[in-house]
Amino acid sequence: MWDSDYLLGEMPGEAETADEVAFLLEALEIEPGDRILDVACGAGRHAAPLAATGARVVGVDTSPDLLRRAVADRDGSGAAYARADMRALPFVEEFDIAVCLFASFGLVGEPQDRDAMASIAGALAPGGILLIESWNPFAVADMGARRNWWRAGRTLYLAEAHYDVATGVVADKREVLDMATGSARSWVRRTRFYTAPELTGLASSADLRVARLYGDFDGSDYSHDAPRLIAALEKST
């Protein structure tokens, strides 16, 4: 699932990534020298530009393929990368800021999300901030089932997503067809989307409090019909 096929998916472009990084810089008041942990960093889409500002960034992911891509694409930004699972991070109070973006929190599933929250919180220094970005489950529920397809060269990529209102889980089925060879592969990615009260409860269990909730990368406040749920969570001092 988390190999080169993942990068064929609906990835945000450079302009969207730049807007997201600009939001992070302002919302988290990032300064040169700040120690930042990018959890589930993928191919370094956020880690590299954050490091380019002078922050000391470490990106972690479980995918060797995506980490190799991150290292290849870092362009001297200074970002460092390591293979690690968000449920058992090898850091203790080493970071001022942690980010978990692109709806990556919720991928491991309940009850392991509680372990992930505790592990990320443990990597933060006292008073540190964890920012989690995900889709607002109420907005996801309004979408219903979604189907899409696109081509990348000689590869056909099919996507079909269904949201289960009872469990808060999106089942995202992906199929990849290599039209040159006729080979096909598929997988299903399941993500738990938490409501604001649910996320607040998970945060509290890890000694984190909600500092602010945003509804999108434009800095707007969170509301029931906002497209995203972006939570800034502060660790106690």
N, CA, C and O of each residue as an XYZ file, in Angstrom:
948
protein
N       0.823     -1.217      0.000
C       0.000      0.000      0.000
C       0.856      1.266      0.000
O       0.629      2.177     -0.797
N       1.848      1.317      0.905
C       2.647      2.532      1.045
C       3.946      2.411      0.247
O       5.040      2.504      0.803
N       3.809      2.205     -1.054
C       4.966      2.124     -1.928
C       4.824      3.171     -3.024
O       4.091      4.146     -2.863
N       5.525      2.970     -4.139
C       5.481      3.971     -5.207
C       4.078      4.160     -5.775
O       3.775      5.223     -6.317
N       3.209      3.141     -5.662
C       1.829      3.282     -6.134
C       1.094      4.395     -5.390
O       0.242      5.078     -5.959
N       1.433      4.567     -4.113
C       0.777      5.589     -3.294
C       0.949      6.979     -3.908
O       0.038      7.806     -3.858
N       2.118      7.224     -4.485
C       2.403      8.540     -5.051
C       1.661      8.788     -6.352
O       1.646      9.912     -6.854
N       1.040      7.739     -6.909
C       0.211      7.916     -8.099
C      -1.182      8.433     -7.742
O      -1.959      8.807     -8.621
N      -1.489      8.450     -6.444
C      -2.814      8.838     -5.996
C      -3.060     10.330     -6.117
O      -2.281     11.060     -6.731
N      -4.162     10.768     -5.517
C      -4.579     12.169     -5.610
C      -3.758     13.019     -4.642
O      -4.251     13.429     -3.591
N      -2.510     13.278     -5.004
C      -1.604     14.030     -4.148
C      -1.754     15.530     -4.413
O      -1.870     15.945     -5.566
N      -1.751     16.338     -3.360
C      -1.815     17.788     -3.557
C      -0.609     18.291     -4.345
O       0.485     17.738     -4.238
N      -0.815     19.334     -5.131
C       0.253     19.905     -5.929
C       1.113     20.867     -5.128
O       0.911     21.050     -3.928
N       2.076     21.480     -5.809
C       3.020     22.370     -5.142
C       2.328     23.585     -4.530
O       2.679     24.004     -3.427
N       1.356     24.150     -5.229
C       0.675     25.344     -4.715
C      -0.094     25.025     -3.437
O      -0.051     25.789     -2.472
N      -0.798     23.894     -3.433
C      -1.553     23.505     -2.245
C      -0.615     23.205     -1.084
O      -0.889     23.589      0.053
N       0.491     22.522     -1.366
C       1.464     22.235     -0.321
C       2.038     23.522      0.254
O       2.213     23.634      1.468
N       2.334     24.496     -0.606
C       2.868     25.777     -0.141
C       1.877     26.477      0.785
O       2.281     27.068      1.787
N       0.592     26.418      0.464
C      -0.434     27.017      1.322
C      -0.484     26.312      2.678
O      -0.626     26.960      3.715
N      -0.368     24.991      2.665
C      -0.406     24.226      3.908
C       0.797     24.558      4.791
O       0.661     24.730      6.002
N       1.969     24.646      4.174
C       3.175     24.983      4.930
C       3.076     26.403      5.484
O       3.489     26.653      6.617
N       2.537     27.328      4.707
C       2.361     28.702      5.190
C       1.449     28.730      6.413
O       1.700     29.470      7.364
N       0.393     27.920      6.385
C      -0.492     27.826      7.541
C       0.265     27.302      8.757
O       0.137     27.851      9.852
N       1.051     26.247      8.571
C       1.803     25.665      9.681
C       2.761     26.687     10.279
O       2.869     26.798     11.501
N       3.451     27.428      9.433
C       4.409     28.419      9.920
C       3.732     29.473     10.784
O       4.274     29.888     11.808
N       2.534     29.908     10.363
C       1.828     30.949     11.117
C       1.132     30.390     12.352
O       1.263     30.942     13.444
N       0.393     29.300     12.181
C      -0.392     28.761     13.295
C       0.496     28.254     14.425
O       0.150     28.389     15.599
N       1.633     27.674     14.075
C       2.527     27.102     15.080
C       3.672     28.041     15.446
O       4.514     27.705     16.279
N       3.701     29.221     14.820
C       4.736     30.233     15.088
C       6.127     29.615     15.000
O       6.961     29.782     15.889
N       6.353     28.897     13.902
C       7.614     28.182     13.708
C       8.742     29.168     13.442
O       8.605     30.093     12.641
N       9.861     28.952     14.129
C      11.040     29.794     13.974
C      12.253     28.931     13.649
O      12.250     27.733     13.934
N      13.297     29.525     13.053
C      14.519     28.763     12.805
C      15.039     28.127     14.094
O      15.082     28.770     15.143
N      15.425     26.879     14.003
C      15.931     26.170     15.174
C      14.890     25.349     15.905
O      15.244     24.489     16.711
N      13.606     25.593     15.642
C      12.567     24.780     16.280
C      12.737     23.317     15.873
O      13.056     23.006     14.726
N      12.516     22.434     16.836
C      12.638     20.994     16.589
C      11.256     20.447     16.233
O      10.336     20.481     17.051
N      11.120     19.944     15.009
C       9.815     19.517     14.494
C       9.859     18.047     14.099
O      10.786     17.605     13.420
N       8.858     17.300     14.525
C       8.688     15.901     14.146
C       7.504     15.802     13.196
O       6.385     16.171     13.551
N       7.751     15.299     11.981
C       6.685     15.081     10.997
C       6.339     13.597     11.019
O       7.093     12.767     10.511
N       5.196     13.273     11.611
C       4.773     11.885     11.796
C       3.993     11.424     10.567
O       3.088     12.116     10.099
N       4.354     10.246     10.050
C       3.792      9.750      8.787
C       4.106     10.753      7.685
O       3.213     11.252      7.001
N       5.388     11.032      7.532
C       5.848     12.111      6.642
C       5.743     11.760      5.172
O       5.832     12.648      4.325
N       5.555     10.475      4.843
C       5.485     10.084      3.444
C       6.760     10.429      2.703
O       7.858     10.118      3.165
N       6.617     11.068      1.559
C       7.776     11.427      0.734
C       8.351     12.794      1.089
O       9.101     13.375      0.305
N       8.006     13.308      2.262
C       8.601     14.557      2.735
C       7.970     15.812      2.184
O       8.618     16.856      2.105
N       6.704     15.720      1.799
C       6.024     16.859      1.165
C       6.007     18.090      2.071
O       6.126     19.213      1.582
N       5.862     17.896      3.380
C       5.884     19.023      4.315
C       7.234     19.150      5.018
O       7.675     20.258      5.320
N       7.888     18.026      5.276
C       9.137     18.053      6.037
C      10.206     18.890      5.343
O      10.878     19.696      5.987
N      10.366     18.703      4.034
C      11.422     19.419      3.315
C      11.218     20.934      3.334
O      12.157     21.654      3.675
N      10.030     21.456      2.983
C       9.869     22.916      3.021
C       9.916     23.491      4.435
O      10.337     24.633      4.619
N       9.494     22.724      5.430
C       9.622     23.205      6.809
C      11.092     23.312      7.199
O      11.502     24.279      7.840
N      11.883     22.313      6.809
C      13.314     22.344      7.114
C      14.009     23.490      6.384
O      14.987     24.047      6.883
N      13.504     23.837      5.209
C      14.106     24.922      4.428
C      13.977     26.272      5.125
O      14.694     27.211      4.779
N      13.070     26.388      6.106
C      12.914     27.635      6.855
C      13.935     27.762      7.977
O      14.012     28.800      8.634
N      14.720     26.708      8.200
C      15.698     26.731      9.281
C      15.306     25.901     10.478
O      16.079     25.779     11.429
N      14.103     25.319     10.448
C      13.698     24.419     11.526
C      14.477     23.111     11.416
O      14.914     22.726     10.332
N      14.644     22.438     12.544
C      15.326     21.137     12.569
C      14.246     20.057     12.506
O      13.588     19.770     13.505
N      14.073     19.470     11.344
C      12.936     18.591     11.076
C      13.389     17.143     10.942
O      14.366     16.835     10.259
N      12.650     16.263     11.614
C      12.812     14.821     11.448
C      11.478     14.268     10.964
O      10.447     14.469     11.606
N      11.500     13.578      9.839
C      10.301     12.927      9.324
C      10.375     11.435      9.565
O      11.410     10.815      9.320
N       9.283     10.851     10.046
C       9.241      9.403     10.277
C       8.075      8.801      9.508
O       7.018      9.417      9.367
N       8.286      7.594      9.018
C       7.259      6.869      8.282
C       7.601      5.388      8.358
O       8.733      5.019      8.670
N       6.614      4.540      8.071
C       6.861      3.095      8.076
C       7.243      2.568      6.701
O       7.647      1.411      6.584
N       7.129      3.380      5.664
C       7.349      2.921      4.294
C       8.774      3.195      3.819
O       9.159      4.356      3.685
N       9.565      2.155      3.561
C      10.909      2.375      3.011
C      10.872      3.081      1.659
O      11.723      3.926      1.382
N       9.896      2.746      0.814
C       9.800      3.366     -0.507
C       9.587      4.871     -0.406
O      10.242      5.648     -1.102
N       8.667      5.276      0.466
C       8.382      6.706      0.599
C       9.548      7.446      1.241
O       9.829      8.589      0.881
N      10.228      6.805      2.188
C      11.384      7.445      2.814
C      12.532      7.612      1.821
O      13.228      8.628      1.843
N      12.733      6.625      0.952
C      13.762      6.773     -0.081
C      13.436      7.951     -0.996
O      14.323      8.710     -1.386
N      12.169      8.093     -1.329
C      11.754      9.218     -2.166
C      11.984     10.539     -1.428
O      12.420     11.521     -2.029
N      11.689     10.560     -0.128
C      11.890     11.775      0.662
C      13.356     12.180      0.677
O      13.680     13.355      0.504
N      14.240     11.217      0.882
C      15.678     11.504      0.907
C      16.137     12.009     -0.457
O      16.934     12.944     -0.538
N      15.640     11.397     -1.521
C      16.041     11.788     -2.875
C      15.562     13.187     -3.232
O      16.208     13.883     -4.016
N      14.434     13.604     -2.662
C      13.811     14.877     -3.049
C      14.082     16.026     -2.080
O      13.533     17.113     -2.261
N      14.905     15.818     -1.067
C      14.985     16.862     -0.037
C      15.765     18.101     -0.473
O      15.660     19.141      0.177
N      16.548     18.019     -1.559
C      17.175     19.197     -2.174
C      17.966     20.049     -1.181
O      17.887     21.277     -1.212
N      18.719     19.405     -0.312
C      19.562     20.136      0.612
C      18.816     20.889      1.686
O      19.381     21.783      2.316
N      17.547     20.548      1.913
C      16.745     21.270      2.906
C      17.221     21.016      4.329
O      16.957     21.824      5.220
N      17.922     19.902      4.557
C      18.377     19.583      5.900
C      17.444     18.692      6.678
O      17.743     18.341      7.819
N      16.320     18.313      6.099
C      15.405     17.400      6.786
C      16.062     16.032      6.943
O      16.753     15.556      6.042
N      15.839     15.411      8.095
C      16.326     14.054      8.348
C      15.135     13.113      8.352
O      14.015     13.514      8.668
N      15.382     11.866      8.000
C      14.288     10.898      7.909
C      14.678      9.593      8.588
O      15.842      9.194      8.585
N      13.671      8.934      9.173
C      13.898      7.660      9.844
C      12.653      6.798      9.718
O      11.534      7.304      9.629
N      12.863      5.504      9.712
C      11.731      4.583      9.670
C      11.268      4.320     11.101
O      12.039      3.849     11.937
N      10.019      4.626     11.370
C       9.470      4.439     12.709
C       7.956      4.390     12.636
O       7.343      4.986     11.750
N       7.362      3.674     13.578
C       5.914      3.528     13.698
C       5.401      4.555     14.696
O       5.955      4.682     15.788
N       4.356      5.286     14.343
C       3.838      6.318     15.239
C       3.367      5.763     16.576
O       3.252      6.512     17.546
N       3.095      4.469     16.645
C       2.653      3.868     17.902
C       3.800      3.614     18.864
O       3.567      3.392     20.052
N       5.027      3.643     18.379
C       6.189      3.341     19.226
C       7.382      4.158     18.745
O       8.361      3.599     18.250
N       7.304      5.458     18.886
C       8.368      6.338     18.408
C       9.580      6.276     19.337
O       9.422      6.202     20.556
N      10.786      6.307     18.772
C      12.003      6.182     19.585
C      12.513      7.525     20.107
O      13.720      7.763     20.121
N      11.612      8.400     20.531
C      11.998      9.728     20.994
C      11.334     10.010     22.339
O      10.199      9.600     22.583
N      12.057     10.714     23.204
C      11.514     11.110     24.504
C      11.750     12.608     24.694
O      12.886     13.046     24.878
N      10.683     13.379     24.647
C      10.715     14.821     24.905
C      11.797     15.538     24.092
O      12.531     16.370     24.625
N      11.890     15.209     22.794
C      12.943     15.763     21.942
C      12.465     16.861     20.994
O      13.288     17.489     20.327
N      11.150     17.107     20.918
C      10.645     18.020     19.890
C       9.763     19.112     20.495
O       9.052     18.894     21.475
N       9.833     20.287     19.881
C       8.968     21.403     20.274
C       7.598     21.285     19.613
O       6.586     21.701     20.178
N       7.579     20.716     18.417
C       6.367     20.632     17.597
C       6.323     19.271     16.922
O       7.351     18.757     16.481
N       5.139     18.692     16.843
C       4.915     17.497     16.027
C       3.711     17.760     15.137
O       2.745     18.399     15.555
N       3.775     17.267     13.915
C       2.639     17.385     13.000
C       2.314     16.002     12.450
O       3.205     15.190     12.203
N       1.035     15.755     12.266
C       0.559     14.508     11.653
C      -0.523     14.927     10.661
O      -1.653     15.228     11.046
N      -0.162     14.941      9.383
C      -0.974     15.591      8.357
C      -1.528     14.602      7.345
O      -1.249     13.404      7.400
N      -2.324     15.135      6.412
C      -2.886     14.369      5.297
C      -3.709     13.180      5.796
O      -3.643     12.082      5.244
N      -4.494     13.428      6.865
C      -5.390     12.408      7.433
C      -4.649     11.129      7.795
O      -5.186     10.031      7.647
N      -3.403     11.273      8.272
C      -2.611     10.091      8.623
C      -2.963      9.544      9.997
O      -2.837      8.342     10.232
N      -3.405     10.414     10.917
C      -3.829      9.911     12.219
C      -5.181      9.222     12.043
O      -6.117      9.808     11.498
N      -5.275      8.000     12.498
C      -6.475      7.196     12.287
C      -6.233      6.026     11.361
O      -7.098      5.164     11.209
N      -5.046      5.983     10.729
C      -4.743      4.886      9.809
C      -4.496      3.574     10.536
O      -4.792      2.504     10.003
N      -3.949      3.645     11.762
C      -3.639      2.394     12.463
C      -4.890      1.786     13.083
O      -4.934      0.580     13.326
N      -5.915      2.609     13.343
C      -7.194      2.087     13.829
C      -7.281      1.983     15.337
O      -6.271      1.943     16.041
N      -8.511      1.941     15.813
C      -8.742      1.788     17.244
C      -8.412      0.358     17.653
O      -8.567     -0.554     16.842
N      -7.953      0.131     18.909
C      -7.589      1.131     19.927
C      -6.159      1.638     19.801
O      -5.670      2.344     20.683
N      -5.483      1.281     18.707
C      -4.073      1.644     18.577
C      -3.859      3.138     18.350
O      -2.751      3.639     18.543
N      -4.895      3.846     17.948
C      -4.764      5.297     17.826
C      -4.447      5.930     19.177
O      -3.752      6.943     19.247
N      -4.957      5.333     20.238
C      -4.640      5.837     21.584
C      -3.146      5.680     21.864
O      -2.515      6.564     22.444
N      -2.586      4.530     21.439
C      -1.145      4.312     21.602
C      -0.351      5.325     20.782
O       0.665      5.848     21.239
N      -0.825      5.597     19.562
C      -0.142      6.561     18.704
C      -0.155      7.952     19.330
O       0.862      8.646     19.326
N      -1.299      8.358     19.866
C      -1.400      9.669     20.497
C      -0.421      9.775     21.667
O       0.259     10.789     21.822
N      -0.352      8.726     22.489
C       0.553      8.735     23.639
C       2.013      8.754     23.197
O       2.844      9.428     23.805
N       2.317      8.016     22.141
C       3.693      7.958     21.649
C       4.146      9.303     21.099
O       5.262      9.744     21.375
N       3.289      9.953     20.325
C       3.648     11.263     19.773
C       3.783     12.287     20.894
O       4.707     13.101     20.893
N       2.858     12.243     21.850
C       2.936     13.160     22.988
C       4.231     12.949     23.761
O       4.836     13.908     24.240
N       4.654     11.697     23.882
C       5.892     11.401     24.591
C       7.124     11.957     23.903
O       8.141     12.204     24.552
N       7.041     12.156     22.588
C       8.171     12.718     21.841
C       8.275     14.231     22.002
O       9.304     14.821     21.673
N       7.210     14.863     22.510
C       7.183     16.314     22.676
C       7.795     16.732     24.006
O       7.615     16.064     25.024
N       8.514     17.834     23.983
C       8.967     18.449     25.221
C       7.765     19.054     25.943
O       6.755     19.344     25.302
N       7.847     19.252     27.264
C       6.753     19.908     27.975
C       6.411     21.257     27.332
O       7.297     22.051     27.017
N       5.116     21.495     27.145
C       4.671     22.715     26.488
C       4.682     22.641     24.978
O       4.325     23.607     24.305
N       5.094     21.487     24.429
C       5.133     21.315     22.982
C       3.745     21.204     22.382
O       2.764     20.988     23.093
N       3.668     21.354     21.072
C       2.392     21.348     20.352
C       2.361     20.213     19.331
O       3.307     20.023     18.567
N       1.272     19.473     19.332
C       0.990     18.483     18.292
C      -0.158     19.013     17.442
O      -1.215     19.364     17.966
N       0.054     19.070     16.125
C      -1.010     19.482     15.213
C      -1.414     18.292     14.356
O      -0.603     17.732     13.618
N      -2.683     17.916     14.467
C      -3.245     16.810     13.695
C      -4.227     17.378     12.683
O      -5.122     18.145     13.039
N      -4.058     17.001     11.422
C      -4.984     17.429     10.361
C      -5.698     16.227      9.778
O      -5.070     15.249      9.374
N      -7.006     16.312      9.740
C      -7.804     15.228      9.183
C      -9.040     15.836      8.526
O      -9.259     17.046      8.588
N      -9.834     14.990      7.903
C     -11.104     15.454      7.356
C     -12.149     15.510      8.462
O     -12.156     14.670      9.362
N     -13.012     16.484      8.394
C     -14.139     16.578      9.315
C     -15.096     15.426      9.007
O     -15.598     15.345      7.886
N     -15.364     14.533      9.961
C     -16.223     13.380      9.659
C     -17.624     13.761      9.205
O     -18.254     13.011      8.459
N     -18.123     14.917      9.643
C     -19.453     15.342      9.199
C     -19.435     15.697      7.713
O     -20.391     15.416      6.991
N     -18.348     16.312      7.264
C     -18.217     16.624      5.842
C     -18.033     15.357      5.025
O     -18.562     15.244      3.919
N     -17.280     14.397      5.568
C     -17.069     13.126      4.876
C     -18.390     12.381      4.724
O     -18.660     11.791      3.678
N     -19.210     12.411      5.769
C     -20.503     11.719      5.720
C     -21.390     12.295      4.624
O     -22.135     11.559      3.977
N     -21.314     13.600      4.412
C     -22.134     14.240      3.381
C     -21.697     13.858      1.968
O     -22.481     13.959      1.025
N     -20.450     13.422      1.824
C     -19.952     13.049      0.497
C     -20.560     11.750     -0.010
O     -20.733     11.570     -1.215
N     -20.888     10.838      0.915
C     -21.375      9.523      0.507
C     -20.264      8.722     -0.134
O     -19.096      8.887      0.217
N     -20.614      7.852     -1.074
C     -19.618      7.054     -1.791
C     -18.981      7.900     -2.890
O     -19.656      8.688     -3.553
N     -17.671      7.726     -3.072
C     -16.955      8.473     -4.105
C     -16.209      7.502     -5.006
O     -15.600      6.541     -4.537
N     -16.264      7.763     -6.286
C     -15.508      6.962     -7.251
C     -14.751      7.906     -8.178
O     -15.251      8.962     -8.566
N     -13.540      7.500     -8.520
C     -12.727      8.330     -9.397
C     -11.692      7.455    -10.092
O     -11.360      6.370     -9.614
N     -11.191      7.931    -11.214
C     -10.103      7.231    -11.891
C      -9.256      8.239    -12.649
O      -9.736      9.311    -13.016
N      -7.991      7.892    -12.884
C      -7.097      8.749    -13.647
C      -5.942      7.908    -14.186
O      -5.714      6.773    -13.767
N      -5.228      8.509    -15.126
C      -4.089      7.833    -15.735
C      -2.798      8.536    -15.361
O      -2.753      9.761    -15.246
N      -1.749      7.749    -15.172
C      -0.401      8.261    -14.970
C       0.503      7.486    -15.920
O       0.968      6.393    -15.598
N       0.744      8.063    -17.091
C       1.502      7.337    -18.106
C       0.723      6.131    -18.602
O      -0.392      6.262    -19.108
N       1.323      4.949    -18.452
C       0.685      3.706    -18.882
C      -0.015      3.003    -17.732
O      -0.320      1.814    -17.820
N      -0.271      3.733    -16.653
C      -0.918      3.153    -15.485
C      -2.304      3.759    -15.299
O      -2.470      4.978    -15.352
N      -3.284      2.909    -15.084
C      -4.652      3.342    -14.792
C      -4.904      3.141    -13.304
O      -4.664      2.062    -12.763
N      -5.389      4.189    -12.652
C      -5.559      4.206    -11.203
C      -7.037      4.407    -10.890
O      -7.634      5.394    -11.319
N      -7.629      3.475    -10.145
C      -9.047      3.536     -9.790
C      -9.186      3.680     -8.279
O      -8.463      3.035     -7.519
N     -10.119      4.526     -7.846
C     -10.335      4.746     -6.419
C     -11.828      4.732     -6.116
O     -12.634      5.297     -6.854
N     -12.176      4.074     -5.011
C     -13.569      4.025     -4.569
C     -13.584      4.078     -3.045
O     -13.003      3.218     -2.383
N     -14.246      5.084     -2.494
C     -14.258      5.286     -1.048
C     -15.683      5.252     -0.509
O     -16.601      5.811     -1.109
N     -15.854      4.585      0.634
C     -17.147      4.505      1.311
C     -16.957      4.872      2.782
O     -16.015      4.413      3.428
N     -17.858      5.699      3.302
C     -17.808      6.108      4.703
C     -18.887      5.379      5.485
O     -20.059      5.400      5.110
N     -18.482      4.727      6.585
C     -19.409      4.032      7.472
C     -19.757      4.973      8.627
O     -18.930      5.217      9.505
N     -20.958      5.488      8.621
C     -21.372      6.459      9.635
C     -21.332      5.849     11.031
O     -21.034      6.549     11.998
N     -21.624      4.570     11.150
C     -21.683      3.914     12.458
C     -20.312      3.810     13.113
O     -20.199      3.910     14.335
N     -19.271      3.609     12.310
C     -17.931      3.405     12.868
C     -17.004      4.600     12.669
O     -15.958      4.683     13.312
N     -17.375      5.521     11.791
C     -16.502      6.643     11.488
C     -15.303      6.270     10.637
O     -14.308      6.995     10.609
N     -15.390      5.147      9.946
C     -14.263      4.634      9.160
C     -14.539      4.785      7.667
O     -15.620      4.446      7.187
N     -13.557      5.294      6.947
C     -13.598      5.326      5.487
C     -12.799      4.145      4.952
O     -11.625      3.979      5.283
N     -13.440      3.329      4.129
C     -12.753      2.251      3.422
C     -12.439      2.759      2.023
O     -13.344      3.003      1.224
N     -11.175      2.913      1.736
C     -10.712      3.510      0.481
C     -10.033      2.426     -0.349
O      -8.888      2.060     -0.086
N     -10.744      1.916     -1.351
C     -10.206      0.843     -2.188
C      -9.476      1.438     -3.381
O      -9.998      2.320     -4.063
N      -8.276      0.955     -3.625
C      -7.477      1.412     -4.753
C      -7.098      0.225     -5.637
O      -6.718     -0.836     -5.141
N      -7.206      0.417     -6.938
C      -6.783     -0.585     -7.911
C      -5.854      0.073     -8.918
O      -6.131      1.164     -9.416
N      -4.763     -0.594     -9.209
C      -3.764     -0.076    -10.142
C      -3.592     -1.086    -11.267
O      -3.291     -2.255    -11.025
N      -3.785     -0.628    -12.492
C      -3.660     -1.487    -13.670
C      -2.523     -0.980    -14.551
O      -2.545      0.154    -15.028
N      -1.535     -1.836    -14.755
C      -0.435     -1.524    -15.663
C      -0.865     -1.921    -17.066
O      -0.910     -3.107    -17.390
N      -1.182     -0.935    -17.900
C      -1.726     -1.234    -19.220
C      -0.677     -1.802    -20.175
O      -1.022     -2.376    -21.207
N       0.593     -1.645    -19.835
C       1.652     -2.195    -20.681
C       1.785     -3.702    -20.503
O       2.045     -4.428    -21.463
N       1.604     -4.171    -19.261
C       1.794     -5.597    -18.969
C       0.490     -6.322    -18.683
O       0.437     -7.551    -18.731
N      -0.570     -5.562    -18.382
C      -1.838     -6.175    -18.018
C      -1.916     -6.593    -16.569
O      -2.936     -7.135    -16.145
N      -0.862     -6.356    -15.788
C      -0.871     -6.730    -14.374
C      -1.715     -5.746    -13.571
O      -1.817     -4.567    -13.909
N      -2.315     -6.257    -12.504
C      -3.171     -5.424    -11.652
C      -2.893     -5.732    -10.188
O      -2.519     -6.852     -9.841
N      -3.074     -4.754     -9.349
C      -2.933     -4.938     -7.909
C      -3.937     -4.019     -7.225
O      -4.344     -2.998     -7.780
N      -4.323     -4.393     -6.027
C      -5.328     -3.602     -5.315
C      -5.099     -3.697     -3.817
O      -4.431     -4.611     -3.334
N      -5.652     -2.756     -3.100
C      -5.594     -2.765     -1.648
C      -6.725     -1.894     -1.119
O      -7.332     -1.119     -1.859
N      -6.996     -2.036      0.175
C      -8.007     -1.216      0.841
C      -7.351     -0.533      2.031
O      -6.753     -1.189      2.884
N      -7.465      0.772      2.080
C      -6.944      1.559      3.195
C      -8.127      2.011      4.042
O      -9.077      2.600      3.526
N      -8.069      1.736      5.341
C      -9.150      2.128      6.256
C      -8.645      3.202      7.213
O      -7.593      3.056      7.836
N      -9.405      4.268      7.314
C      -9.020      5.387      8.163
C     -10.177      5.763      9.073
O     -11.309      5.925      8.619
N      -9.887      5.899     10.350
C     -10.885      6.339     11.330
C     -10.844      7.866     11.403
O      -9.800      8.451     11.690
N     -11.976      8.501     11.144
C     -12.081      9.948     11.238
C     -12.791     10.303     12.544
O     -13.938      9.917     12.765
N     -12.095     11.038     13.397
C     -12.609     11.351     14.729
C     -13.362     12.681     14.741
O     -12.985     13.630     14.053
N     -14.429     12.731     15.533
C     -15.100     13.996     15.789
C     -14.245     14.814     16.750
O     -13.317     14.286     17.364
N     -14.552     16.087     16.880
C     -13.791     16.942     17.788
C     -13.839     16.430     19.232
O     -12.793     16.379     19.879
N     -15.016     16.045     19.768
C     -15.034     15.506     21.131
C     -14.224     14.216     21.273
O     -13.551     14.014     22.284
N     -14.285     13.350     20.270
C     -13.512     12.106     20.330
C     -12.012     12.395     20.336
O     -11.261     11.795     21.105
N     -11.587     13.307     19.483
C     -10.170     13.647     19.420
C      -9.717     14.329     20.707
O      -8.600     14.110     21.175
N     -10.588     15.152     21.272
C     -10.285     15.797     22.544
C     -10.073     14.761     23.638
O      -9.170     14.901     24.463
N     -10.903     13.717     23.648
C     -10.761     12.653     24.632
C      -9.459     11.893     24.480
O      -8.789     11.597     25.469
N      -9.095     11.576     23.239
C      -7.822     10.898     22.995
C      -6.653     11.771     23.449
O      -5.702     11.283     24.058
N      -6.735     13.053     23.148
C      -5.669     13.969     23.535
C      -5.528     14.033     25.052
O      -4.417     13.995     25.581
N      -6.650     14.129     25.743
C      -6.627     14.212     27.196
C      -5.967     12.993     27.823
O      -5.265     13.104     28.828
N      -6.197     11.828     27.221
C      -5.595     10.597     27.752
C      -4.081     10.600     27.610
O      -3.396      9.828     28.281
N      -3.547     11.464     26.742
C      -2.102     11.554     26.527
C      -1.520     12.834     27.125
O      -0.425     13.254     26.751
N      -2.251     13.452     28.049
C      -1.798     14.670     28.722
C      -1.659     15.837     27.750
O      -0.749     16.658     27.867
N      -2.582     15.895     26.787
C      -2.626     16.998     25.838
C      -3.963     17.713     25.969
O      -4.986     17.076     26.223
N      -3.961     19.013     25.800
C      -5.207     19.776     25.810
C      -5.378     20.468     24.472
O      -4.399     20.793     23.799
N      -6.623     20.692     24.091
C      -6.898     21.381     22.831
C      -6.607     22.869     22.997
O      -7.233     23.548     23.811
N      -5.647     23.368     22.216
C      -5.338     24.796     22.229
C      -6.214     25.552     21.239
O      -6.642     26.675     21.503
N      -6.477     24.911     20.078
C      -7.342     25.536     19.073
C      -7.746     24.500     18.041
O      -7.004     23.560     17.757
N      -8.943     24.689     17.481
C      -9.435     23.852     16.389
C      -9.645     24.724     15.153
O     -10.275     25.779     15.225
N      -9.115     24.276     14.032
C      -9.286     24.969     12.757
C     -10.153     24.119     11.829
O     -10.242     22.900     11.976
N     -10.790     24.793     10.870
C     -11.641     24.088      9.922
C     -11.019     23.887      8.560
O     -11.561     23.162      7.725
N      -9.859     24.538      8.325
C      -9.169     24.368      7.042
C      -7.817     25.064      7.130
O      -7.501     25.722      8.122
N      -7.027     24.906      6.073
C      -5.695     25.491      6.052
C      -5.715     27.000      5.822
O      -4.657     27.629      5.801
N      -6.884     27.588      5.652
C      -6.962     29.045      5.554
C      -7.009     29.704      6.930
O      -7.095     30.928      7.033
N      -6.954     28.890      7.988
C      -6.955     29.419      9.345
C      -8.327     29.667      9.920
O      -8.439     30.191     11.027
N      -9.381     29.306      9.202
C     -10.746     29.500      9.696
C     -11.016     28.587     10.883
O     -10.417     27.519     11.012
N     -11.927     29.024     11.748
C     -12.284     28.225     12.914
C     -13.043     26.967     12.497
O     -13.706     26.935     11.461
N     -12.930     25.940     13.325
C     -13.652     24.694     13.067
C     -15.147     24.892     13.294
O     -15.562     25.583     14.224
N     -15.943     24.275     12.431
C     -17.394     24.253     12.598
C     -17.907     22.923     12.078
O     -17.165     22.159     11.461
N     -19.182     22.652     12.332
C     -19.776     21.372     11.943
C     -19.635     21.113     10.448
O     -19.450     19.968     10.036
N     -19.721     22.161      9.631
C     -19.678     21.974      8.181
C     -18.334     22.359      7.557
O     -18.240     22.523      6.341
N     -17.302     22.503      8.379
C     -15.964     22.771      7.851
C     -15.438     21.538      7.121
O     -15.784     20.418      7.495
N     -14.613     21.712      6.093
C     -14.104     20.543      5.371
C     -13.124     19.707      6.175
O     -13.054     18.490      6.005
N     -12.366     20.355      7.050
C     -11.333     19.649      7.801
C     -11.503     19.834      9.304
O     -12.217     20.725      9.765
N     -10.836     18.979     10.045
C     -10.671     19.146     11.485
C      -9.164     19.174     11.737
O      -8.481     18.157     11.618
N      -8.665     20.348     12.084
C      -7.242     20.534     12.359
C      -7.122     20.931     13.824
O      -7.592     21.995     14.229
N      -6.492     20.072     14.613
C      -6.430     20.277     16.056
C      -5.011     20.597     16.492
O      -4.082     19.836     16.219
N      -4.846     21.726     17.172
C      -3.580     22.071     17.806
C      -3.682     21.658     19.267
O      -4.497     22.197     20.015
N      -2.854     20.700     19.669
C      -2.922     20.095     20.998
C      -1.644     20.415     21.769
O      -0.542     20.178     21.275
N      -1.791     20.949     22.967
C      -0.636     21.383     23.753
C      -0.358     20.411     24.892
O      -1.267     19.997     25.611
N       0.912     20.056     25.040
C       1.336     19.177     26.133
C       1.528     20.005     27.394
O       2.020     21.132     27.336
N       1.144     19.450     28.518
C       1.270     20.184     29.774
C       2.739     20.424     30.104
O       3.613     19.662     29.690
N       2.996     21.484     30.847
C       4.375     21.837     31.202
C       4.784     21.164     32.497
O       5.912     21.343     32.956
